[in-house]
């Protein structure tokens, strides 16, 4: 748990209700939290999903792990502590997007169950729908894809603490959605997510 350092602060309540936001946006905000190994297809599916949602007239925004580390979280590395802080910060950001009525689509390895559960709790306490999406593929498949050449570097000991090689990935035990990207096409994966959103009345 992160310590609250600032003192003499008070939460300032607004006058816009969640219902008013939903009516204004024509949809209910939510977070799709996509977790999986590097190379599992998280970013590829997230990009395609965001595009389809916008084509359908929905308000959606994609938050990508590498992109966030180039800005908001550029001061964080890949130690377990930094990984947790990375996920904590983006959990707060995606909650704000969803609270504003946007369908927030995240793609983060987020290897630790405890950190993902904290993000889920943030959303639950704010009464914001949170759908954990396990983008599931085997380590062997992810290594074969190796789109960024990171597994090759990790195997050559050029990268330390790489998820799936010398750092753990704690797979979700009860994800709302599982996408096996070694079995499904990008289009099928996107449709699975769209179906899940529709079933829950979110689109």
Steps between C-alpha positions, in 0.01 A plus 500: 500500500637842403528746786305825476772765532303818436326648803233765541310379193127444463307312232295754303169354391358601163136547406491271196360156576612175333156480342540846347837402357354183352214692343742755357734235356228259391682213667633378831872520561698190588851358498616204295827398667698284257779301663735243353855420399701724273411391148164354602314749280371747759593815312398362161153407624466826697579708190244310294234518772541875547459553127183289479345670802561844350357384167188399693471851642626406847743702708809288565863562582794263500771511765810301400778386731795622293330829414429578866863431588606768251304767687313465828717215627832582334669503842417132565706195413412130511579401857206336683449824694501715187267259321253529788520880496457499121178302535377706797536824305336370185224348713420847629514647149278238340251539785479872418442428130227249583343737755479761222294252296774370270561133420860477618701226332832421665778270385755435773692185583411570866656172615406512867155396622514725808555812289215409261271430796574846641392655170183289507429620854546864393228451240268304726517768769404759237225275359671493160485180290837325479559209265827313529598353164759224496667515160616143517768340290780261588851623573616302199258681270593840646868422449439394141326830432750712696389819316746724687788253520481509880487126563817454296672765712366344822627155399839656427496659849499848345175577687452408865167445676308427179151363555472132411877447490654601832201683650156351567167554331214426737218407264149613598298232676156649446524743208168619362626429148771273360625537144724226364679697231680194365157359408302812408554758228519868591144543371374210711680633807344844453156347452541306825561826682212677327268214594611524863436875508158457340400218737573730794305789351811715457453560126 
